[in-house]
Amino acid sequence: MGQRPPVAAASTVHTYVSRLRRCLEPGGGRQGHEVIKLVGDGYTLRLGSGRLDIDDFEKLVRDAQASRLNQDAARAASLFRDALALWRGMPLAGLPGPYADSQRARLAELRASRDRGRAGRGH
């Protein structure tokens, strides 16, 4: 133990990335559909829009806000409930750093504003 990774670490990572590619990439990353790309000595994960649960949450919130502006309170309440139902635990739990911290704060505020909006209308 110490500063050096185990001898088989690189091979193990390559094996797991290969398995992830089979799950995430149509055609195993062929034909330009690479989700996981080799970059230098590491990998990067490239996701299109709408591939993360936060995208679903934010779309539901936007749609709910639009419904509320269009005087459709029942639809707005339903969409807000759907958005809040997606919420599980702390966003980006276990990820350190200022970017993750700022996103956690932004998402907590977004969720709190939805909760306040529902409470203020008796939902």
C-alpha positions as CSV (number, residue, x, y, z in Angstrom):
1,M,0.0,0.0,0.0
2,G,1.1,3.6,-0.4
3,Q,1.6,5.9,-3.3
4,R,1.5,3.3,-6.2
5,P,-1.7,1.8,-7.6
6,P,-2.0,-2.0,-7.8
7,V,-0.2,-3.6,-10.8
8,A,-3.6,-4.6,-12.4
9,A,-5.3,-1.2,-11.8
10,A,-5.1,0.0,-15.4
11,S,-6.3,-3.3,-16.7
12,T,-9.2,-3.3,-14.3
13,V,-10.2,0.2,-15.3
14,H,-10.1,-0.7,-19.0
15,T,-12.3,-3.7,-18.3
16,Y,-14.9,-1.6,-16.5
17,V,-14.9,1.1,-19.2
18,S,-15.4,-1.6,-21.8
19,R,-18.4,-2.9,-19.9
20,L,-19.8,0.5,-19.4
21,R,-19.4,1.2,-23.2
22,R,-21.5,-1.9,-23.9
23,C,-24.2,-0.6,-21.6
24,L,-24.1,3.1,-22.6
25,E,-23.1,3.2,-26.3
26,P,-25.1,2.0,-29.3
27,G,-22.8,-0.3,-31.3
28,G,-20.2,-0.2,-28.6
29,G,-19.1,3.3,-29.4
30,R,-18.6,2.7,-33.1
31,Q,-20.1,5.0,-35.8
32,G,-19.2,8.2,-33.8
33,H,-21.5,7.5,-30.9
34,E,-18.8,7.5,-28.2
35,V,-20.1,8.4,-24.8
36,I,-16.9,7.4,-23.1
37,K,-13.8,8.7,-24.8
38,L,-10.1,8.1,-24.0
39,V,-8.5,11.5,-23.3
40,G,-4.8,11.5,-22.4
41,D,-4.3,9.0,-19.6
42,G,-8.0,9.0,-18.6
43,Y,-11.6,9.0,-19.8
44,T,-14.3,11.6,-20.3
45,L,-18.0,10.9,-20.3
46,R,-20.0,12.9,-22.9
47,L,-23.7,13.0,-22.5
48,G,-26.2,14.8,-24.7
49,S,-29.0,16.9,-23.3
50,G,-31.8,15.1,-21.6
51,R,-29.6,12.2,-20.4
52,L,-29.4,13.2,-16.8
53,D,-32.1,13.2,-14.1
54,I,-31.4,16.9,-13.4
55,D,-32.5,17.6,-17.0
56,D,-35.8,15.8,-16.3
57,F,-36.3,17.7,-13.0
58,E,-35.6,21.1,-14.6
59,K,-37.9,20.4,-17.6
60,L,-40.7,19.4,-15.2
61,V,-40.2,22.6,-13.2
62,R,-40.1,24.8,-16.4
63,D,-43.3,23.1,-17.6
64,A,-45.0,23.5,-14.2
65,Q,-44.1,27.2,-14.2
66,A,-45.5,27.7,-17.7
67,S,-48.7,25.9,-16.6
68,R,-49.0,28.1,-13.6
69,L,-48.6,31.2,-15.8
70,N,-51.3,29.8,-18.1
71,Q,-53.6,29.6,-15.1
72,D,-53.6,25.8,-15.1
73,A,-53.0,25.3,-11.4
74,A,-53.9,21.6,-11.4
75,R,-51.4,20.8,-14.1
76,A,-48.7,22.9,-12.5
77,A,-49.2,21.2,-9.2
78,S,-49.0,17.8,-10.8
79,L,-45.8,18.7,-12.7
80,F,-44.2,20.1,-9.5
81,R,-45.1,16.9,-7.7
82,D,-43.5,14.8,-10.5
83,A,-40.4,17.0,-10.3
84,L,-40.1,16.6,-6.5
85,A,-40.7,12.8,-6.8
86,L,-37.4,12.6,-8.8
87,W,-35.4,14.0,-5.9
88,R,-33.3,11.4,-4.0
89,G,-30.9,12.5,-1.3
90,M,-28.1,15.1,-1.7
91,P,-27.2,16.1,-5.3
92,L,-23.7,15.1,-6.3
93,A,-23.1,13.4,-2.9
94,G,-19.5,12.5,-2.4
95,L,-18.1,14.8,-5.0
96,P,-15.7,17.4,-3.6
97,G,-14.8,20.8,-5.0
98,P,-16.2,24.2,-5.6
99,Y,-18.2,23.2,-8.8
100,A,-20.0,20.4,-7.0
101,D,-20.6,22.7,-4.0
102,S,-22.1,25.5,-6.2
103,Q,-24.4,23.0,-8.0
104,R,-25.6,21.5,-4.7
105,A,-26.5,25.0,-3.5
106,R,-28.2,25.9,-6.7
107,L,-30.2,22.6,-6.7
108,A,-31.1,22.9,-3.1
109,E,-32.5,26.4,-3.7
110,L,-34.4,25.3,-6.8
111,R,-36.0,22.5,-4.7
112,A,-36.7,24.8,-1.8
113,S,-38.4,27.3,-4.1
114,R,-40.7,24.5,-5.4
115,D,-41.5,23.4,-1.9
116,R,-42.3,27.0,-0.9
117,G,-44.4,27.5,-4.0
118,R,-46.5,24.4,-3.2
119,A,-46.8,25.3,0.5
120,G,-48.0,28.8,-0.3
121,R,-50.9,27.5,-2.4
122,G,-52.1,24.9,0.0
123,H,-50.9,21.9,-2.0
